[in-house]
Amino acid sequence: MPLILANKGSAMNIRKISGNDETKRFLNSLGFVVGESVKIISEIGGNLIINVKDSRVALDKGMASRIIV
């Protein structure tokens, strides 16, 4: 399921990252790699605050929908 549909507060592992090569490289540079554990901290105005690799990252719904958990 896409990350935008996941429950807040539960840890999940990334199974796939979709999109073009530039999008995949961008998400990879932020720490979103297959097998990594992520947790949704909060949702504000459709944007997600996500905990990944001991840091917090803000993603809009478009980017978060490309991350499959």
PDB file of N, CA, C and O in Angstrom:
ATOM      1  N   MET A   1       0.851  -1.178   0.000  1.00  0.00           N
ATOM      2  CA  MET A   1       0.000   0.000   0.000  1.00  0.00           C
ATOM      3  C   MET A   1       0.894   1.237   0.000  1.00  0.00           C
ATOM      4  O   MET A   1       2.002   1.197   0.534  1.00  0.00           O
ATOM      5  N   PRO A   2       0.429   2.326  -0.588  1.00  0.00           N
ATOM      6  CA  PRO A   2       1.201   3.576  -0.573  1.00  0.00           C
ATOM      7  C   PRO A   2       1.330   4.121   0.851  1.00  0.00           C
ATOM      8  O   PRO A   2       0.460   3.907   1.695  1.00  0.00           O
ATOM      9  N   LEU A   3       2.404   4.810   1.092  1.00  0.00           N
ATOM     10  CA  LEU A   3       2.674   5.361   2.423  1.00  0.00           C
ATOM     11  C   LEU A   3       1.563   6.311   2.886  1.00  0.00           C
ATOM     12  O   LEU A   3       1.314   6.416   4.086  1.00  0.00           O
ATOM     13  N   ILE A   4       0.898   6.999   1.964  1.00  0.00           N
ATOM     14  CA  ILE A   4      -0.152   7.946   2.360  1.00  0.00           C
ATOM     15  C   ILE A   4      -1.355   7.253   2.980  1.00  0.00           C
ATOM     16  O   ILE A   4      -2.141   7.902   3.670  1.00  0.00           O
ATOM     17  N   LEU A   5      -1.523   5.948   2.753  1.00  0.00           N
ATOM     18  CA  LEU A   5      -2.647   5.203   3.321  1.00  0.00           C
ATOM     19  C   LEU A   5      -2.294   4.492   4.631  1.00  0.00           C
ATOM     20  O   LEU A   5      -3.171   3.900   5.260  1.00  0.00           O
ATOM     21  N   ALA A   6      -1.041   4.541   5.045  1.00  0.00           N
ATOM     22  CA  ALA A   6      -0.600   3.844   6.253  1.00  0.00           C
ATOM     23  C   ALA A   6      -1.062   4.582   7.510  1.00  0.00           C
ATOM     24  O   ALA A   6      -1.348   5.778   7.473  1.00  0.00           O
ATOM     25  N   ASN A   7      -1.130   3.853   8.611  1.00  0.00           N
ATOM     26  CA  ASN A   7      -1.541   4.430   9.895  1.00  0.00           C
ATOM     27  C   ASN A   7      -0.410   5.226  10.520  1.00  0.00           C
ATOM     28  O   ASN A   7       0.762   4.868  10.400  1.00  0.00           O
ATOM     29  N   LYS A   8      -0.778   6.313  11.189  1.00  0.00           N
ATOM     30  CA  LYS A   8       0.214   7.110  11.906  1.00  0.00           C
ATOM     31  C   LYS A   8       0.751   6.335  13.101  1.00  0.00           C
ATOM     32  O   LYS A   8       0.007   5.633  13.786  1.00  0.00           O
ATOM     33  N   GLY A   9       2.047   6.470  13.342  1.00  0.00           N
ATOM     34  CA  GLY A   9       2.655   5.897  14.524  1.00  0.00           C
ATOM     35  C   GLY A   9       3.150   4.474  14.397  1.00  0.00           C
ATOM     36  O   GLY A   9       3.874   4.015  15.280  1.00  0.00           O
ATOM     37  N   SER A  10       2.801   3.752  13.353  1.00  0.00           N
ATOM     38  CA  SER A  10       3.264   2.374  13.222  1.00  0.00           C
ATOM     39  C   SER A  10       4.464   2.308  12.275  1.00  0.00           C
ATOM     40  O   SER A  10       4.483   2.955  11.228  1.00  0.00           O
ATOM     41  N   ALA A  11       5.453   1.524  12.660  1.00  0.00           N
ATOM     42  CA  ALA A  11       6.653   1.369  11.838  1.00  0.00           C
ATOM     43  C   ALA A  11       6.385   0.383  10.713  1.00  0.00           C
ATOM     44  O   ALA A  11       5.780  -0.668  10.925  1.00  0.00           O
ATOM     45  N   MET A  12       6.840   0.730   9.516  1.00  0.00           N
ATOM     46  CA  MET A  12       6.649  -0.108   8.333  1.00  0.00           C
ATOM     47  C   MET A  12       7.949  -0.146   7.550  1.00  0.00           C
ATOM     48  O   MET A  12       8.776   0.758   7.665  1.00  0.00           O
ATOM     49  N   ASN A  13       8.130  -1.194   6.754  1.00  0.00           N
ATOM     50  CA  ASN A  13       9.298  -1.298   5.898  1.00  0.00           C
ATOM     51  C   ASN A  13       8.929  -0.927   4.468  1.00  0.00           C
ATOM     52  O   ASN A  13       7.840  -1.247   3.991  1.00  0.00           O
ATOM     53  N   ILE A  14       9.846  -0.253   3.799  1.00  0.00           N
ATOM     54  CA  ILE A  14       9.635   0.119   2.403  1.00  0.00           C
ATOM     55  C   ILE A  14       9.818  -1.116   1.540  1.00  0.00           C
ATOM     56  O   ILE A  14      10.826  -1.814   1.647  1.00  0.00           O
ATOM     57  N   ARG A  15       8.833  -1.386   0.679  1.00  0.00           N
ATOM     58  CA  ARG A  15       8.897  -2.536  -0.225  1.00  0.00           C
ATOM     59  C   ARG A  15       9.285  -2.140  -1.640  1.00  0.00           C
ATOM     60  O   ARG A  15       9.937  -2.906  -2.350  1.00  0.00           O
ATOM     61  N   LYS A  16       8.883  -0.941  -2.049  1.00  0.00           N
ATOM     62  CA  LYS A  16       9.146  -0.512  -3.421  1.00  0.00           C
ATOM     63  C   LYS A  16       9.048   1.006  -3.500  1.00  0.00           C
ATOM     64  O   LYS A  16       8.296   1.632  -2.753  1.00  0.00           O
ATOM     65  N   ILE A  17       9.815   1.584  -4.409  1.00  0.00           N
ATOM     66  CA  ILE A  17       9.704   3.009  -4.690  1.00  0.00           C
ATOM     67  C   ILE A  17       9.433   3.142  -6.179  1.00  0.00           C
ATOM     68  O   ILE A  17      10.230   2.697  -7.005  1.00  0.00           O
ATOM     69  N   SER A  18       8.302   3.759  -6.519  1.00  0.00           N
ATOM     70  CA  SER A  18       7.931   3.901  -7.926  1.00  0.00           C
ATOM     71  C   SER A  18       8.238   5.314  -8.396  1.00  0.00           C
ATOM     72  O   SER A  18       8.550   6.192  -7.592  1.00  0.00           O
ATOM     73  N   GLY A  19       8.148   5.526  -9.698  1.00  0.00           N
ATOM     74  CA  GLY A  19       8.413   6.836 -10.275  1.00  0.00           C
ATOM     75  C   GLY A  19       9.578   6.771 -11.236  1.00  0.00           C
ATOM     76  O   GLY A  19      10.150   5.706 -11.468  1.00  0.00           O
ATOM     77  N   ASN A  20       9.926   7.922 -11.796  1.00  0.00           N
ATOM     78  CA  ASN A  20      11.046   7.943 -12.734  1.00  0.00           C
ATOM     79  C   ASN A  20      12.371   7.911 -11.977  1.00  0.00           C
ATOM     80  O   ASN A  20      12.391   7.967 -10.748  1.00  0.00           O
ATOM     81  N   ASP A  21      13.475   7.820 -12.717  1.00  0.00           N
ATOM     82  CA  ASP A  21      14.792   7.685 -12.090  1.00  0.00           C
ATOM     83  C   ASP A  21      15.146   8.889 -11.216  1.00  0.00           C
ATOM     84  O   ASP A  21      15.762   8.733 -10.162  1.00  0.00           O
ATOM     85  N   GLU A  22      14.760  10.075 -11.648  1.00  0.00           N
ATOM     86  CA  GLU A  22      15.060  11.271 -10.869  1.00  0.00           C
ATOM     87  C   GLU A  22      14.331  11.256  -9.529  1.00  0.00           C
ATOM     88  O   GLU A  22      14.903  11.630  -8.505  1.00  0.00           O
ATOM     89  N   THR A  23      13.080  10.829  -9.532  1.00  0.00           N
ATOM     90  CA  THR A  23      12.301  10.728  -8.293  1.00  0.00           C
ATOM     91  C   THR A  23      12.903   9.688  -7.364  1.00  0.00           C
ATOM     92  O   THR A  23      13.019   9.922  -6.161  1.00  0.00           O
ATOM     93  N   LYS A  24      13.282   8.553  -7.905  1.00  0.00           N
ATOM     94  CA  LYS A  24      13.889   7.495  -7.092  1.00  0.00           C
ATOM     95  C   LYS A  24      15.203   7.965  -6.477  1.00  0.00           C
ATOM     96  O   LYS A  24      15.471   7.685  -5.309  1.00  0.00           O
ATOM     97  N   ARG A  25      16.028   8.678  -7.246  1.00  0.00           N
ATOM     98  CA  ARG A  25      17.296   9.195  -6.718  1.00  0.00           C
ATOM     99  C   ARG A  25      17.048  10.210  -5.610  1.00  0.00           C
ATOM    100  O   ARG A  25      17.746  10.210  -4.596  1.00  0.00           O
ATOM    101  N   PHE A  26      16.047  11.082  -5.804  1.00  0.00           N
ATOM    102  CA  PHE A  26      15.729  12.090  -4.791  1.00  0.00           C
ATOM    103  C   PHE A  26      15.315  11.425  -3.481  1.00  0.00           C
ATOM    104  O   PHE A  26      15.827  11.773  -2.416  1.00  0.00           O
ATOM    105  N   LEU A  27      14.382  10.463  -3.559  1.00  0.00           N
ATOM    106  CA  LEU A  27      13.925   9.776  -2.348  1.00  0.00           C
ATOM    107  C   LEU A  27      15.054   8.972  -1.717  1.00  0.00           C
ATOM    108  O   LEU A  27      15.146   8.882  -0.493  1.00  0.00           O
ATOM    109  N   ASN A  28      15.913   8.387  -2.548  1.00  0.00           N
ATOM    110  CA  ASN A  28      17.056   7.643  -2.034  1.00  0.00           C
ATOM    111  C   ASN A  28      18.002   8.567  -1.269  1.00  0.00           C
ATOM    112  O   ASN A  28      18.547   8.173  -0.238  1.00  0.00           O
ATOM    113  N   SER A  29      18.200   9.781  -1.758  1.00  0.00           N
ATOM    114  CA  SER A  29      19.093  10.730  -1.079  1.00  0.00           C
ATOM    115  C   SER A  29      18.535  11.168   0.271  1.00  0.00           C
ATOM    116  O   SER A  29      19.288  11.570   1.158  1.00  0.00           O
ATOM    117  N   LEU A  30      17.200  11.089   0.427  1.00  0.00           N
ATOM    118  CA  LEU A  30      16.576  11.430   1.710  1.00  0.00           C
ATOM    119  C   LEU A  30      16.573  10.256   2.687  1.00  0.00           C
ATOM    120  O   LEU A  30      16.225  10.426   3.855  1.00  0.00           O
ATOM    121  N   GLY A  31      16.960   9.065   2.218  1.00  0.00           N
ATOM    122  CA  GLY A  31      17.007   7.895   3.089  1.00  0.00           C
ATOM    123  C   GLY A  31      15.911   6.882   2.824  1.00  0.00           C
ATOM    124  O   GLY A  31      15.822   5.874   3.526  1.00  0.00           O
ATOM    125  N   PHE A  32      15.083   7.126   1.835  1.00  0.00           N
ATOM    126  CA  PHE A  32      14.000   6.198   1.506  1.00  0.00           C
ATOM    127  C   PHE A  32      14.524   5.135   0.545  1.00  0.00           C
ATOM    128  O   PHE A  32      14.511   5.324  -0.671  1.00  0.00           O
ATOM    129  N   VAL A  33      14.984   4.019   1.101  1.00  0.00           N
ATOM    130  CA  VAL A  33      15.498   2.908   0.310  1.00  0.00           C
ATOM    131  C   VAL A  33      14.710   1.649   0.664  1.00  0.00           C
ATOM    132  O   VAL A  33      14.166   1.535   1.762  1.00  0.00           O
ATOM    133  N   VAL A  34      14.653   0.710  -0.274  1.00  0.00           N
ATOM    134  CA  VAL A  34      13.912  -0.538  -0.063  1.00  0.00           C
ATOM    135  C   VAL A  34      14.492  -1.270   1.139  1.00  0.00           C
ATOM    136  O   VAL A  34      15.706  -1.442   1.246  1.00  0.00           O
ATOM    137  N   GLY A  35      13.615  -1.700   2.044  1.00  0.00           N
ATOM    138  CA  GLY A  35      14.021  -2.414   3.245  1.00  0.00           C
ATOM    139  C   GLY A  35      14.152  -1.537   4.473  1.00  0.00           C
ATOM    140  O   GLY A  35      14.219  -2.048   5.591  1.00  0.00           O
ATOM    141  N   GLU A  36      14.188  -0.227   4.290  1.00  0.00           N
ATOM    142  CA  GLU A  36      14.333   0.706   5.416  1.00  0.00           C
ATOM    143  C   GLU A  36      13.008   0.846   6.165  1.00  0.00           C
ATOM    144  O   GLU A  36      11.936   0.795   5.562  1.00  0.00           O
ATOM    145  N   SER A  37      13.091   1.021   7.464  1.00  0.00           N
ATOM    146  CA  SER A  37      11.911   1.200   8.296  1.00  0.00           C
ATOM    147  C   SER A  37      11.532   2.681   8.335  1.00  0.00           C
ATOM    148  O   SER A  37      12.392   3.545   8.511  1.00  0.00           O
ATOM    149  N   VAL A  38      10.232   2.967   8.170  1.00  0.00           N
ATOM    150  CA  VAL A  38       9.729   4.342   8.227  1.00  0.00           C
ATOM    151  C   VAL A  38       8.530   4.399   9.160  1.00  0.00           C
ATOM    152  O   VAL A  38       7.848   3.398   9.379  1.00  0.00           O
ATOM    153  N   LYS A  39       8.285   5.581   9.705  1.00  0.00           N
ATOM    154  CA  LYS A  39       7.142   5.780  10.604  1.00  0.00           C
ATOM    155  C   LYS A  39       6.557   7.155  10.349  1.00  0.00           C
ATOM    156  O   LYS A  39       7.286   8.146  10.300  1.00  0.00           O
ATOM    157  N   ILE A  40       5.237   7.218  10.185  1.00  0.00           N
ATOM    158  CA  ILE A  40       4.561   8.500   9.994  1.00  0.00           C
ATOM    159  C   ILE A  40       4.376   9.156  11.358  1.00  0.00           C
ATOM    160  O   ILE A  40       3.743   8.591  12.250  1.00  0.00           O
ATOM    161  N   ILE A  41       4.931  10.342  11.508  1.00  0.00           N
ATOM    162  CA  ILE A  41       4.839  11.072  12.765  1.00  0.00           C
ATOM    163  C   ILE A  41       3.546  11.880  12.805  1.00  0.00           C
ATOM    164  O   ILE A  41       2.809  11.823  13.790  1.00  0.00           O
ATOM    165  N   SER A  42       3.266  12.634  11.737  1.00  0.00           N
ATOM    166  CA  SER A  42       2.044  13.429  11.699  1.00  0.00           C
ATOM    167  C   SER A  42       1.676  13.774  10.260  1.00  0.00           C
ATOM    168  O   SER A  42       2.462  13.592   9.331  1.00  0.00           O
ATOM    169  N   GLU A  43       0.455  14.278  10.109  1.00  0.00           N
ATOM    170  CA  GLU A  43      -0.028  14.739   8.811  1.00  0.00           C
ATOM    171  C   GLU A  43      -0.593  16.130   8.984  1.00  0.00           C
ATOM    172  O   GLU A  43      -1.507  16.344   9.780  1.00  0.00           O
ATOM    173  N   ILE A  44      -0.048  17.075   8.238  1.00  0.00           N
ATOM    174  CA  ILE A  44      -0.457  18.470   8.353  1.00  0.00           C
ATOM    175  C   ILE A  44      -0.811  18.983   6.959  1.00  0.00           C
ATOM    176  O   ILE A  44       0.061  19.109   6.100  1.00  0.00           O
ATOM    177  N   GLY A  45      -2.074  19.276   6.739  1.00  0.00           N
ATOM    178  CA  GLY A  45      -2.510  19.822   5.467  1.00  0.00           C
ATOM    179  C   GLY A  45      -2.208  18.935   4.276  1.00  0.00           C
ATOM    180  O   GLY A  45      -1.955  19.436   3.181  1.00  0.00           O
ATOM    181  N   GLY A  46      -2.229  17.643   4.468  1.00  0.00           N
ATOM    182  CA  GLY A  46      -1.944  16.717   3.386  1.00  0.00           C
ATOM    183  C   GLY A  46      -0.481  16.352   3.256  1.00  0.00           C
ATOM    184  O   GLY A  46      -0.143  15.419   2.528  1.00  0.00           O
ATOM    185  N   ASN A  47       0.389  17.059   3.939  1.00  0.00           N
ATOM    186  CA  ASN A  47       1.814  16.734   3.936  1.00  0.00           C
ATOM    187  C   ASN A  47       2.124  15.811   5.104  1.00  0.00           C
ATOM    188  O   ASN A  47       1.531  15.933   6.176  1.00  0.00           O
ATOM    189  N   LEU A  48       3.056  14.885   4.892  1.00  0.00           N
ATOM    190  CA  LEU A  48       3.409  13.921   5.924  1.00  0.00           C
ATOM    191  C   LEU A  48       4.768  14.241   6.532  1.00  0.00           C
ATOM    192  O   LEU A  48       5.704  14.603   5.819  1.00  0.00           O
ATOM    193  N   ILE A  49       4.871  14.108   7.831  1.00  0.00           N
ATOM    194  CA  ILE A  49       6.148  14.170   8.528  1.00  0.00           C
ATOM    195  C   ILE A  49       6.519  12.714   8.819  1.00  0.00           C
ATOM    196  O   ILE A  49       5.793  12.009   9.520  1.00  0.00           O
ATOM    197  N   ILE A  50       7.650  12.272   8.278  1.00  0.00           N
ATOM    198  CA  ILE A  50       8.025  10.865   8.336  1.00  0.00           C
ATOM    199  C   ILE A  50       9.374  10.727   9.017  1.00  0.00           C
ATOM    200  O   ILE A  50      10.304  11.483   8.738  1.00  0.00           O
ATOM    201  N   ASN A  51       9.472   9.758   9.909  1.00  0.00           N
ATOM    202  CA  ASN A  51      10.721   9.439  10.572  1.00  0.00           C
ATOM    203  C   ASN A  51      11.419   8.339   9.772  1.00  0.00           C
ATOM    204  O   ASN A  51      10.885   7.238   9.636  1.00  0.00           O
ATOM    205  N   VAL A  52      12.594   8.628   9.251  1.00  0.00           N
ATOM    206  CA  VAL A  52      13.371   7.658   8.489  1.00  0.00           C
ATOM    207  C   VAL A  52      14.847   7.845   8.842  1.00  0.00           C
ATOM    208  O   VAL A  52      15.359   8.965   8.816  1.00  0.00           O
ATOM    209  N   LYS A  53      15.521   6.759   9.169  1.00  0.00           N
ATOM    210  CA  LYS A  53      16.952   6.787   9.534  1.00  0.00           C
ATOM    211  C   LYS A  53      17.250   7.834  10.600  1.00  0.00           C
ATOM    212  O   LYS A  53      18.173   8.634  10.448  1.00  0.00           O
ATOM    213  N   ASP A  54      16.475   7.830  11.668  1.00  0.00           N
ATOM    214  CA  ASP A  54      16.661   8.732  12.815  1.00  0.00           C
ATOM    215  C   ASP A  54      16.594  10.208  12.455  1.00  0.00           C
ATOM    216  O   ASP A  54      17.199  11.035  13.137  1.00  0.00           O
ATOM    217  N   SER A  55      15.868  10.555  11.393  1.00  0.00           N
ATOM    218  CA  SER A  55      15.636  11.954  11.073  1.00  0.00           C
ATOM    219  C   SER A  55      14.200  12.114  10.602  1.00  0.00           C
ATOM    220  O   SER A  55      13.550  11.140  10.222  1.00  0.00           O
ATOM    221  N   ARG A  56      13.711  13.338  10.628  1.00  0.00           N
ATOM    222  CA  ARG A  56      12.337  13.611  10.203  1.00  0.00           C
ATOM    223  C   ARG A  56      12.360  14.326   8.865  1.00  0.00           C
ATOM    224  O   ARG A  56      13.112  15.278   8.655  1.00  0.00           O
ATOM    225  N   VAL A  57      11.514  13.841   7.966  1.00  0.00           N
ATOM    226  CA  VAL A  57      11.446  14.389   6.614  1.00  0.00           C
ATOM    227  C   VAL A  57       9.996  14.719   6.304  1.00  0.00           C
ATOM    228  O   VAL A  57       9.097  13.948   6.638  1.00  0.00           O
ATOM    229  N   ALA A  58       9.763  15.861   5.666  1.00  0.00           N
ATOM    230  CA  ALA A  58       8.416  16.240   5.243  1.00  0.00           C
ATOM    231  C   ALA A  58       8.265  15.935   3.757  1.00  0.00           C
ATOM    232  O   ALA A  58       9.103  16.328   2.946  1.00  0.00           O
ATOM    233  N   LEU A  59       7.184  15.228   3.406  1.00  0.00           N
ATOM    234  CA  LEU A  59       6.886  14.906   2.013  1.00  0.00           C
ATOM    235  C   LEU A  59       5.452  15.292   1.701  1.00  0.00           C
ATOM    236  O   LEU A  59       4.572  15.176   2.554  1.00  0.00           O
ATOM    237  N   ASP A  60       5.214  15.754   0.472  1.00  0.00           N
ATOM    238  CA  ASP A  60       3.843  16.007   0.059  1.00  0.00           C
ATOM    239  C   ASP A  60       3.197  14.685  -0.357  1.00  0.00           C
ATOM    240  O   ASP A  60       3.878  13.667  -0.483  1.00  0.00           O
ATOM    241  N   LYS A  61       1.896  14.708  -0.568  1.00  0.00           N
ATOM    242  CA  LYS A  61       1.172  13.485  -0.898  1.00  0.00           C
ATOM    243  C   LYS A  61       1.667  12.842  -2.182  1.00  0.00           C
ATOM    244  O   LYS A  61       1.691  11.617  -2.291  1.00  0.00           O
ATOM    245  N   GLY A  62       2.060  13.648  -3.148  1.00  0.00           N
ATOM    246  CA  GLY A  62       2.550  13.120  -4.410  1.00  0.00           C
ATOM    247  C   GLY A  62       3.793  12.265  -4.234  1.00  0.00           C
ATOM    248  O   GLY A  62       3.879  11.171  -4.792  1.00  0.00           O
ATOM    249  N   MET A  63       4.748  12.750  -3.471  1.00  0.00           N
ATOM    250  CA  MET A  63       5.975  11.981  -3.221  1.00  0.00           C
ATOM    251  C   MET A  63       5.691  10.777  -2.329  1.00  0.00           C
ATOM    252  O   MET A  63       6.206   9.686  -2.574  1.00  0.00           O
ATOM    253  N   ALA A  64       4.875  10.972  -1.298  1.00  0.00           N
ATOM    254  CA  ALA A  64       4.586   9.876  -0.377  1.00  0.00           C
ATOM    255  C   ALA A  64       3.834   8.753  -1.062  1.00  0.00           C
ATOM    256  O   ALA A  64       3.962   7.595  -0.664  1.00  0.00           O
ATOM    257  N   SER A  65       3.050   9.070  -2.085  1.00  0.00           N
ATOM    258  CA  SER A  65       2.307   8.026  -2.777  1.00  0.00           C
ATOM    259  C   SER A  65       3.205   7.138  -3.624  1.00  0.00           C
ATOM    260  O   SER A  65       2.784   6.060  -4.042  1.00  0.00           O
ATOM    261  N   ARG A  66       4.434   7.569  -3.883  1.00  0.00           N
ATOM    262  CA  ARG A  66       5.377   6.754  -4.657  1.00  0.00           C
ATOM    263  C   ARG A  66       6.130   5.742  -3.791  1.00  0.00           C
ATOM    264  O   ARG A  66       6.836   4.879  -4.313  1.00  0.00           O
ATOM    265  N   ILE A  67       5.977   5.849  -2.476  1.00  0.00           N
ATOM    266  CA  ILE A  67       6.655   4.932  -1.560  1.00  0.00           C
ATOM    267  C   ILE A  67       5.646   3.848  -1.158  1.00  0.00           C
ATOM    268  O   ILE A  67       4.610   4.141  -0.561  1.00  0.00           O
ATOM    269  N   ILE A  68       5.962   2.607  -1.491  1.00  0.00           N
ATOM    270  CA  ILE A  68       5.088   1.482  -1.196  1.00  0.00           C
ATOM    271  C   ILE A  68       5.634   0.742   0.033  1.00  0.00           C
ATOM    272  O   ILE A  68       6.799   0.346   0.074  1.00  0.00           O
ATOM    273  N   VAL A  69       4.756   0.568   1.035  1.00  0.00           N
ATOM    274  CA  VAL A  69       5.161  -0.119   2.270  1.00  0.00           C
ATOM    275  C   VAL A  69       4.402  -1.414   2.414  1.00  0.00           C
ATOM    276  O   VAL A  69       4.600  -2.140   3.388  1.00  0.00           O
TER     277      VAL A  69
END
